Amino acid sequence: MEFSDFIECDLTSIALVADGGRDFYGERSDFDRASCREFVHAAVLSQLGQ
């Protein structure tokens, strides 16, 4: 799970895996990119949509 900031948490993406191996990955497109902390800009935002 990735989120924008530790204080004003806004979910950006989430990945879930069940014991049986089924998985789910989802991304939001309506979060405020300007409120994301520096790490999220550097390591997460460039990976969204791939």
Steps between C-alpha positions, in 0.01 A plus 500: 500500500630840412365828625577867458631596844518370858288784642237566232471143366349473153517152344674491160525123436443167671604140435340202673590130479285223648643182656381308193702723266222719361606860477361846447675825412325833475605860444316823559519780249314763703749557783677834546853452362609833647437369853726195454819484703838509329551121511168440322598742222839331461409132530127447450337744259723400210391136546125564486325390184751231406 
